[in-house]
Amino acid sequence: MKIQKIIDMDYEFDIFISYRRGGLTRKWVTDIFIPLLNDIIFLELGKEPLFYLDTQLEVGVAWPLSLGKALSKSKVIIPLWSVTYMESNWCKCEISHMLEREVKTGFKTFENNKGLVFPTIINDGENLPISISFSQKADVKNFYVPVMNMESKSAEDFYRVLQPYGISIAKSIKNAPTWKEDWGIESMNEFFKLFNQLNPAPKDQPIKFTTI
């Protein structure tokens, strides 16, 4: 079964955060990374950027559909790169969708190397795949401290490191390609297919579909 229903004809989010679940990563993202980056981008856009951070459990057919929809309706993606990032089928699916969008829209060129993918290295920046190795990236390994005090000198230094990165992200948000309905259909179909590959239904029990 393929998803064919038309979804809302516009973006909903500015930034999709792609990350490997585990440890204190989500705490670091919500308490430190997003607040600092939000302020930098706000100053560039003149408005609060809208972030998407998936916090749902990876269960139920409706989950991959909502994840695929959110990704398709986000302007840029920030993959939080770690040594285990590519071990996640979901992370690979997320970043592949946005890389394909760059190609289809011609958004990333030699003249415009910023693109729509902004890798943020929290661990192991030496093994980036060739597909994103030339993307503008930020190495923040030294600031991946989930218990960082936001009033500390470390937080101030982190803010300064993020400034040029946040400015570039804001520019890509401003100039994002016109949203296409096909992105939503393609991404939800891919996530739905991946979910069924990872969670095959029993042979004597047909898959139950949900509506969007």
N, C-alpha and C positions, 0 to 999 in steps of 0.2 A: 504494500500500500504506500502510495506517495502522497505527500502533502501538496495540495493544489489550491487551497483556499487563499485568497488575497489577504495580506495583512496591511495594517495602516501604512499609508504611502509617505513615510518620512522617517528620519532618524528619531530615536528616543534618547540615546546616550552619546556623550562625547567620547568617553574612554571606557574600554573594556579591559579589566585587569585579569590576565590569565596567569594562574599560579598552580603549583603542585601542592595539594593539601598535605598537611603534616607539620608537626612541631608547632612553633609559635609564629609561623609565617602570617597567618591571617591577623593576629594581634598586631604584628609589626605594620602590616598594610593599613589597617583601620586606625591605629593609634598614632602612627608616625608618618608613613609614606604619603598617604592620601592627604592628610591635613597640610603638610608642607607643600606638596605639589599643587594642591588646590589653590593655595594663596598665590603662588607664582603665576598660574594660568589665569586666575581671576584678574590679576593686574593687566594681563595681556588682552583678554577677551572683554573685560568690562562686565562680566557676569560669571556666576558660579558654574564651573564645568560639571556635567552630570556623569558620575562614575557608575559603572556596573561591576559589582563584585559578587560572584555567586557564593552563597553560603548554605545552599540546600544540600540535603543528603543525596547521594548518587543512587537514588532508588525511584522506581515508578516511571511509567512510560511518559508521563507529562513532564518530567524533569528535563530530559534531553530536548524536548520541543521548546520549552521556555528558554533553555540555554542557547539553542540555535537561533531563536528569534532575537534574543538580546544581542548576540554577536552580530547578526546581520544588520541590526539597527544601531550599531555603534560606529563612530567615525574613525577611531584609531584603536589599536590594541597595544597594551603594554605587557609583554610576557616577562614574568619575573624568573630570570634564568638561573637554574641551579643544576647540579650534577645529575639530578633525577628528573629534570623537566621533561625530557623526551621519552621517559619511561611511561608517562601518562598518555594513554590514547586520546583522552579528552583534550589535553594541552596540544598534542600534535594536530588534532582536528581544528582547534581554534586558530592556531597560528597559520595553518595551511589555507584556511578560508580567507584570511586577510591578505596573505601573500598573493593568492590567486586574484583577489580584487585589485591589488596594485597592478597586476599584469593586464587584466581585462580593461581597466580604466585608463591605463597608461599614466597613472598618477606618479609613479616613481621613474625618474629618468636620470641620465648622467648629470643633467643640469640641476635636477631636484632629487637629491639623494635622501631626503628626509622620509618620504613615503608615508605609509600608514602603520608601520610596525616599529615600535620603539623598545628594543630589548633593554631590560634593566637587570644587570648582573648582580645577584646576591651571593653567588657561589660559583666557582669553576668557570671563569670566563675564557679559558683556553680552548674549550671544546665546542664553540659555537658552530652550528651547521653552516655550510657555505651559503645557504639560502638567506640567512640573516646576518652573516658576518660583515656585510658591507652596509648594513643599516646603521643609522645614527643610534648610538647606544650610550648608556651610562653605567659605569662600574661603581657600584655602591657597596661592595663587599665590606668595606671598613665601617659602614654605617648600618649594617644589618644587625642591629642590637634591639631586640624586642622590648627590653626594659629601659630603653633610653629615656632620660628625663628631657622633656620638651623645653625646659628652661636652661638646659646645659649648653656648654661650649660645643659639644659634639653635635647637638641639634642645629646650632647656628652654622657650623661648618657644613653639615649635610645640606642645609638650605642653599648655601652658596654653590655647592656642587650641582644641585638640582636646577639652579636658575637657568643656565643656557639650554638645558635639556627641556625644561618646562616651556621656555619660549618657543623652541622648535615644535613641540607638541601643539602649542596654541596655534601656530601658523598652519599646521596640517589640519587642525580642527576648523579653522576659518575657511580653508580652501578645499575642504573635503569634496569628493566627487558627488554629483547628484545621486540620491538614493535610488536603487533599482529594485523593483519587486522580485526579480529573479534571485537576488541575494537571499531573501527570506526563504523562498521555496527551496533553494539549493542547500542552504545551511541546515534547515530543519530536517530535510530528507537525510543529509549526511549524519547528523547527530542521532536521528531515529534509527538509521541502519547500524550505526556503531553500537548503540544501546542493545539492539537485538543480537548483534554478534557477540557481545560480552555477556548477555543475559538470555540465552536461547530458551524459548518456551518448551515445556515438555511435549513430546511427540503426540501425546493423547490430549493435549490441551491447546486449542488455537489461541493465537495472540489476540489480546483485546486492545482495540485502538481507542484513543480519546480524541475528542474534537478540540479544535483551537478556538 
